[in-house]
Each structure stands twice: as C-alpha cells, then as structure tokens.
C-alpha cells in the first residue's frame, strides 16, 4: 500500500487533473492526518494531505465498485 501511495505522489504530467475546492469537517481532516501519520511511522513516507485524500478516495471507490468495473490506468 505504501509503495502505491509513494508512486501516486509523484507528479505525472500525462494525467489530466482538475483542481477542486471542498469543505470537509475538521473531524474528517483529523482522521486523514492520523492516517498520514500512521504511514509515516510504518513506512517512512510522508504524503502531503492532497495525495492522502486522493489515495483514500481511490481506495474507497475500489471498495464499492463492482469487481469487473474498469480500473483507472496509471
């Protein structure tokens, strides 16, 4: 998992992105930051908050998408 996050945190100019702004409850941000801290302690990587949010969104989508659904190619 950490290797994937580390790979995801490197900029990929071939991937088109769209900046978005959203409001998140402070409690949710605290949970995200706690997970970042866990990864830092476990694997020695320190993802920024943006990369961590993207990673968690992808993991959440993978958990709820049907098994045969096409996956995002990297």
C-alpha positions in Angstrom: 0.0 0.0 0.0 2.7 2.5 0.9 4.6 1.9 -2.4 1.5 2.6 -4.3 0.9 5.8 -2.4 4.5 6.8 -2.9 4.2 6.2 -6.6 0.9 8.2 -6.7 2.5 11.2 -5.0 4.9 11.8 -7.9 3.6 14.3 -10.4 2.5 12.7 -13.7 2.2 15.3 -16.4 0.4 12.8 -18.7 -2.6 12.7 -16.2 -5.1 15.4 -16.7 -6.3 16.9 -13.4 -8.9 19.4 -12.4 -8.5 21.4 -9.2 -11.5 21.4 -6.9 -12.3 23.1 -3.6 -14.4 21.3 -1.0 -15.2 21.7 2.6 -14.5 18.8 5.0 -15.4 18.5 8.6 -12.5 19.0 11.0 -13.1 15.5 12.3 -12.6 14.0 8.9 -9.4 16.0 8.3 -8.1 14.8 11.7 -8.8 11.2 10.5 -6.9 11.8 7.2 -4.0 13.3 9.1 -3.9 10.4 11.5 -3.7 8.0 8.6 -0.8 10.1 7.1 1.0 9.9 10.5 0.5 6.1 10.5 2.1 5.8 7.1 5.0 8.0 8.1 5.6 5.8 11.1 5.2 2.5 9.3 6.9 3.2 6.0 8.9 6.3 6.5 7.0 8.1 3.7 5.3 11.4 4.3 2.5 12.0 1.8 1.0 15.5 1.7 -2.6 15.9 2.6 -3.7 16.2 -1.1 -2.0 12.9 -2.0 -3.5 11.3 1.0 -7.0 12.4 0.2 -6.6 11.2 -3.4 -5.3 7.9 -2.2 -8.2 7.4 0.2 -10.8 8.4 -2.4 -9.4 5.8 -4.8 -9.3 3.1 -2.1 -12.9 3.9 -1.2 -14.1 3.7 -4.8 -12.2 0.4 -5.3 -14.1 -0.9 -2.3 -17.5 -0.1 -3.6 -17.1 -0.6 -7.4 -18.2 -3.9 -8.9 -15.4 -6.4 -9.4 -15.5 -6.2 -13.2 -15.5 -2.4 -13.4 -12.7 -0.9 -15.4 -9.9 0.4 -13.2 -8.0 3.7 -13.7 -4.8 3.0 -15.6 -1.6 4.5 -14.3 
